Amino acid sequence: MTIILQSAELFDVRLTFRQPMKTALTTLSDRRTTILRLTDTEGNIGYGEGVAFETPWYTAETQDSIHALAPVLYRLLQGPLHHPSEVATRFQPIQGNQMAKAMFDGAAYELFARASNQTLATYLGGDANKAIACGKALGRAEASKTVRAVEDALQDGFQRIKLKLAPTDTSVLAHVRKQFPDAPLMFDANGSFTRSDIRLLQDWDQYGLLMMEQPFRANDWLTHQYAASLLSTPLCLDESIETITDADLMHSLGAGQIINIKPARVGGLTNALTIREKATYWLGGMFESGIGRRQTLAFATLPGLAYPIDMAGTDHYFVEDLLEVDYRIENGQIRYAEHEVSLERLGRLTQSKLVL
C-alpha cells in the first residue's frame, strides 16, 4: 500500500479539567494540546496528538516547540509512504522531540489503517474486542481525601491504584495502606526524589507496593541503578524512557524492572512496538484528549500487558472532549472503539489553526 500526503493541519486546542490534577511537580487545571490532521490524496484522514505540556516540567518539549518543529517534520514526509513505520525512519535526522514525532507517527498509522479498511487496533495486530483492565491515577491530596478517593476507585472496579506522591507524603501512603491492606497500590514521583531519599524509599518497601514509578530525575540513571539494587519494590521508569536505546540502557544498568510505555513519549507507535519487547511493561496516559487516548487503547489491545493501564474515561477528565462519544470505564475496564472526532467540538475548542 502506498500513501501520499496531501495536507496537514494543526489545531491548538485547550481542554478544561473537571477538577485540577496535582502531581509532585505541578498542578493542571486545563490542558493545552495540539491536534494534527493529515489527509492523503485519496481523501483518507488520520489524526495525531502532540501531548507535551505548556512548560517543560515533564520532558524538555512544550506545546510551543511542537508547533515550531511541525513544518520541518511535515516536509520530511513528502513523497510516497509504504508503511507508517517509515515516518520514524525519515525523522531519524531530527534529535529528540519525541512527542512532536509521535503526533505524525500516530496520524500516519490511522491513515494506513483507514486506507486498508481496518480499525487501528486490528491494523496493529491487536484484538479490537478486548476489554482492557484499567487502573486509576490519583493526584496529590491530604491523607483523608486520598483515602476516600482510593475507596471510590476500588468500588468502581479499578484494578490498580496509582498515588502521585512526593518525599513529604509518607503519612498519606501509610494511611492509605492501613485502610486498604490488600489494595494493588503503587506511586508515581515524577522524578521528585533525590539520592538522599533512598533511605526513605527503603522505608516505603514495607507498604507492599506493586512498583515505584520514576522516583528520580529522568537522566539520573546511576541513582536509579543504585536504588534498584537496594529496594525490594520494583522500579518502573517513565520519563527516563524516550527512545529504544533508553530501554536497552535500563536493562543493561539494572536501573529498573518495568517500563511505563506512553507511545506519545517514545516517538510514537513504531517505537512503542519495539520497546514492548524489551521489558515488562504497561501503558500510561498523558492527560491527552480522546484522539491520543484511542491510539493508546489500540496499543493496549495487543497481548503482553503486565498491569492494568493508566486510563480513565474521557468523560472523567475533561468537561468536553474531542470525540463524538466518550470512552467510559465500566467495572474497571474500558473497551477500544473507533470513536469519531467531533468536528464541531474541535472547531469550538481550537484557539488557532495552522496549515502546514
C-alpha positions in Angstrom: 0.0 0.0 0.0 1.2 3.5 -0.9 0.0 6.7 0.7 0.9 10.2 -0.5 0.1 13.1 1.9 -1.9 16.0 0.5 -2.3 18.3 3.5 -1.5 18.7 7.2 -3.4 21.0 9.6 -2.5 21.8 13.2 -5.2 22.7 15.8 -4.1 24.4 19.0 -6.8 23.2 21.5 -7.5 23.9 25.1 -9.5 21.4 27.2 -10.7 22.1 30.7 -10.3 19.5 33.5 -13.3 18.7 35.6 -11.1 19.0 38.7 -7.4 20.0 39.0 -4.8 17.2 38.8 -1.9 17.7 41.2 1.3 15.8 40.6 4.5 16.0 42.6 5.8 18.8 40.4 2.8 20.8 39.1 -1.0 21.3 39.2 -3.0 21.1 36.0 -6.3 23.0 35.7 -6.6 22.9 31.9 -4.9 21.2 29.1 -3.4 22.8 26.0 -2.8 20.2 23.4 -2.0 20.0 19.6 -4.1 18.0 17.2 -2.7 17.1 13.8 -5.0 16.2 10.9 -3.3 14.5 7.9 -5.2 14.0 4.7 -3.9 11.8 1.8 -4.6 12.2 -1.9 -7.4 9.6 -1.7 -9.2 11.6 1.0 -8.4 9.4 3.9 -7.8 11.3 7.2 -5.6 10.4 10.2 -5.3 12.3 13.4 -2.4 12.6 15.8 -1.9 14.4 19.1 1.1 16.3 20.4 0.8 15.9 24.1 3.7 18.0 25.5 2.8 20.3 28.4 3.0 24.1 28.2 6.1 24.2 30.4 9.0 21.6 30.3 8.3 20.0 33.7 7.7 16.5 32.3 10.1 16.4 29.4 12.0 19.2 27.5 9.3 19.5 24.9 6.5 22.1 25.1 3.4 22.9 23.1 5.3 25.8 21.5 8.2 23.6 20.5 5.8 21.1 18.8 4.3 24.0 16.8 7.8 25.2 15.8 9.0 21.8 14.6 5.9 20.6 12.9 6.5 22.2 9.5 10.0 20.7 9.4 8.7 17.2 10.2 5.9 17.5 7.6 8.5 18.3 4.9 10.3 15.1 5.7 7.2 13.2 4.9 6.8 14.4 1.3 6.8 11.6 -1.3 5.2 8.1 -1.1 4.9 6.3 2.2 4.6 2.5 2.0 4.2 1.8 5.8 3.7 4.0 8.8 7.0 2.9 10.3 8.7 4.9 7.5 7.7 8.0 9.5 10.2 7.1 12.3 12.9 6.3 9.7 12.5 9.7 8.0 12.6 11.5 11.3 15.9 10.0 12.4 18.0 13.1 11.4 15.9 15.1 14.0 17.3 14.8 17.5 14.8 14.4 20.4 11.3 16.0 20.1 9.7 12.6 20.6 6.2 14.0 21.2 6.2 16.0 18.0 7.3 12.9 16.1 4.7 10.8 17.8 2.0 13.2 16.6 2.9 12.5 13.0 3.5 8.8 13.6 0.1 8.3 15.1 -1.7 10.1 12.3 0.2 8.0 9.8 -0.9 4.8 11.5 -4.5 6.0 11.4 -4.2 6.8 7.7 -2.9 3.4 6.8 -5.5 1.6 9.0 -8.3 3.6 7.3 -6.9 3.1 3.8 -6.9 -0.7 4.5 -10.4 -0.6 6.0 -9.3 -1.8 9.4 -9.5 -0.4 12.9 -6.2 0.8 14.3 -6.3 -2.0 16.8 -6.6 -4.6 14.1 -4.0 -3.0 12.0 -1.5 -3.1 14.9 -2.3 -6.8 15.4 -4.5 -6.4 18.5 -7.9 -7.7 19.5 -10.4 -4.9 18.8 -13.0 -6.6 21.1 -10.7 -6.9 24.1 -11.9 -5.5 27.4 -8.9 -3.6 28.9 -8.3 -3.6 32.6 -7.7 -0.1 34.0 -6.0 1.4 37.0 -6.6 4.9 38.3 -4.1 7.7 38.9 -4.9 10.0 41.9 -3.5 13.4 42.3 -1.7 14.5 45.4 -4.0 15.4 48.3 -4.2 15.2 52.1 -4.4 11.7 53.6 -8.2 11.7 54.4 -9.1 12.9 50.9 -6.8 10.4 49.3 -8.3 7.5 51.4 -11.8 8.5 50.2 -10.5 8.7 46.6 -8.9 5.2 46.8 -12.1 3.8 48.3 -14.2 5.3 45.5 -11.8 3.9 42.9 -11.8 0.4 44.3 -15.6 0.5 44.5 -15.7 1.5 40.8 -13.7 -1.6 40.0 -10.3 -0.1 39.2 -7.7 -2.9 39.4 -4.6 -0.8 40.3 -4.3 2.5 42.1 -1.5 5.0 41.5 -0.8 7.7 44.0 1.0 10.8 43.0 3.4 11.3 45.9 6.4 13.5 46.9 9.0 12.7 49.6 6.9 14.5 52.2 3.9 12.2 51.7 4.8 9.3 53.9 1.7 9.8 56.1 -0.6 9.7 53.0 0.9 6.4 51.9 0.7 5.0 55.5 -2.9 6.0 55.9 -3.9 4.5 52.6 -2.2 1.2 53.2 -3.6 0.9 56.7 -7.1 1.5 55.4 -6.7 -0.9 52.4 -4.1 -3.5 53.3 -4.6 -5.6 50.2 -5.2 -2.9 47.6 -3.0 -3.0 44.5 -1.1 0.2 45.2 1.8 2.0 43.5 3.1 5.5 43.5 4.5 7.9 40.9 7.0 10.6 42.0 7.5 12.3 38.6 11.3 12.5 39.4 10.8 14.5 42.7 13.1 12.3 44.8 16.9 12.6 45.1 19.7 10.2 46.1 19.3 11.4 49.7 15.8 10.0 49.7 16.8 6.4 49.1 16.6 5.6 52.8 13.0 6.9 52.7 12.3 4.7 49.7 13.7 1.7 51.7 11.2 2.5 54.4 8.4 2.6 51.9 9.3 -1.0 50.9 7.2 -2.0 53.9 4.0 -0.9 52.2 3.9 -3.8 49.7 3.7 -1.7 46.5 3.4 -3.1 43.0 6.1 -0.7 41.9 7.7 2.7 42.5 7.4 4.8 39.3 10.1 7.3 38.3 11.4 8.3 41.8 14.4 10.2 40.4 15.0 12.7 37.5 14.8 11.2 34.0 18.6 11.4 33.3 19.7 10.2 36.8 20.5 6.7 35.6 23.1 5.9 38.3 20.8 6.8 41.2 18.1 4.6 39.7 20.6 1.8 39.3 21.8 2.2 42.9 18.3 2.3 44.3 17.2 -0.7 42.3 20.0 -2.7 43.9 18.7 -1.8 47.4 14.9 -1.9 47.1 12.7 -4.9 47.2 9.9 -3.0 45.4 10.4 -3.0 41.6 11.3 0.3 39.9 9.2 1.5 36.9 10.7 4.1 34.6 8.5 6.6 32.8 10.2 9.9 31.9 13.6 8.2 31.6 12.4 6.1 28.6 12.1 8.3 25.5 13.9 6.0 23.0 14.5 2.4 22.3 18.1 3.0 23.4 16.9 4.2 26.8 15.0 0.9 27.2 18.2 -1.0 26.4 20.2 1.2 28.9 17.7 0.5 31.7 18.2 -3.3 31.1 22.0 -3.1 30.9 22.3 -1.0 34.0 19.7 -2.8 36.0 18.2 0.7 36.6 14.6 -0.6 36.6 12.5 -3.6 36.0 9.3 -2.2 34.5 8.6 0.4 31.7 5.5 2.6 31.6 5.2 2.9 27.8 3.4 6.0 26.6 3.6 5.9 22.8 3.4 9.7 22.7 6.6 10.0 24.9 8.7 7.5 22.9 8.2 8.9 19.4 5.1 7.1 18.5 3.6 3.6 17.9 6.5 2.4 15.8 9.0 2.8 18.7 6.4 1.6 21.3 6.0 -1.7 19.4 9.8 -2.3 19.7 10.0 -1.2 23.4 7.3 -3.6 24.5 9.7 -6.4 23.6 12.4 -5.0 25.9 11.0 -5.3 29.4 7.9 -5.9 31.5 5.5 -3.1 30.6 2.2 -1.4 31.0 0.7 1.7 29.5 0.2 5.2 30.9 -1.7 8.2 29.9 -0.6 11.8 29.3 -3.9 13.6 30.2 -4.5 13.6 26.5 -7.7 14.1 24.6 -9.7 11.2 23.2 -7.7 11.3 20.0 -4.5 10.4 21.7 -6.3 8.1 24.0 -7.8 5.9 21.3 -4.3 5.3 19.9 -3.1 4.2 23.3 -6.1 2.0 23.7 -5.5 0.4 20.3 -1.9 -0.4 21.5 -3.4 -1.8 24.7 -5.3 -4.4 22.7 -2.0 -6.2 21.9 -1.0 -9.1 24.2 1.7 -8.6 26.8 0.4 -6.0 29.2 1.7 -6.9 32.7 -0.5 -4.5 34.7 -3.8 -2.6 34.2 -3.3 0.6 32.1 -3.5 4.2 33.4 -6.6 5.2 31.6 -9.7 6.9 32.9 -12.6 7.6 30.7 -12.6 10.8 28.7 -15.8 11.8 30.5 -13.8 11.6 33.8 -11.0 14.1 32.9 -12.5 16.8 30.7 -15.6 19.0 30.7 -15.6 18.4 27.0 -13.5 16.1 24.9 -12.9 16.0 21.1 -14.7 12.7 20.3 -18.3 12.2 19.3 -18.6 9.5 22.0 -16.7 9.4 25.3 -14.6 6.5 26.4 -16.1 5.2 29.7 -14.9 2.9 32.4 -17.3 0.1 33.4 -16.4 -2.2 36.2 -12.7 -1.2 36.0 -12.5 -1.9 32.3 -12.5 0.1 29.1 -13.2 -1.1 25.5 -11.4 0.2 22.5 -13.6 1.7 19.8 -13.1 3.9 16.8 -15.0 6.8 18.1 -15.0 9.6 15.6 -13.7 13.1 16.1 -16.3 15.7 16.7 -15.6 18.4 14.1 -17.9 20.8 15.9 -16.1 20.4 19.2 -12.7 20.5 17.5 -13.6 23.8 15.9 -15.1 25.3 19.0 -12.2 24.3 21.3 -9.5 25.4 18.9 -7.6 28.6 19.8 -5.7 28.8 16.5 -5.2 26.7 13.4 -2.2 26.4 11.1 -2.0 24.8 7.7 1.5 23.3 7.2 
